[in-house]
């Protein structure tokens, strides 16, 4: 599985990374973005940071859906929703 995980990461997939590895990688990327002097490099790092954030949000939403398989119905208040 190791070689397939490295190929997947090279192609832009975050799925093989554990949460701790992803957070560490994002922090390193954030520091590089903050210290970048080149606008083109900063733009690429900014886009990469958003990819990390989207993946972290997706995983958090999936975990929430697993923990709450049957969410409660929305409550109607006096003036509608």
URJO-V965994 format. One line per field, one symbol per residue. ss: DSSP state (A for helix, B for strand, O for the rest). psi: psi as a letter, one per 20 degrees, with the letter a starting at -180 (. if undefined). burial: I if it has 16 or more other ideal C-beta (glycine too) atoms within 10 Angstrom, else O. A space follows every 50 residues. Layout:
# URJO-V965994
ss=???
psi=???
burial=???
This chain:
# URJO-V965994
ss=OAAAAAAAAAOOOOOOOOAAAAAAAAAAAAAAAAAOOOAAAAAAAAAAAA AAAAAAAAAAAAAAAAAOOOOOOOOOBOOBO
psi=hghhghgghhijpihiqrgghggghhgggghgghjpiphgghgghghhgh ggggghgghghhgghhhmhnqqqqppahkc.
burial=OOOOOOOOOOOOOIOOIOOOOOOOOIOOIOOOIOOOOOOOOOOOIOOIOO OIOOIOOOOOOOOOOOOOOOOOOOOOOOOOO
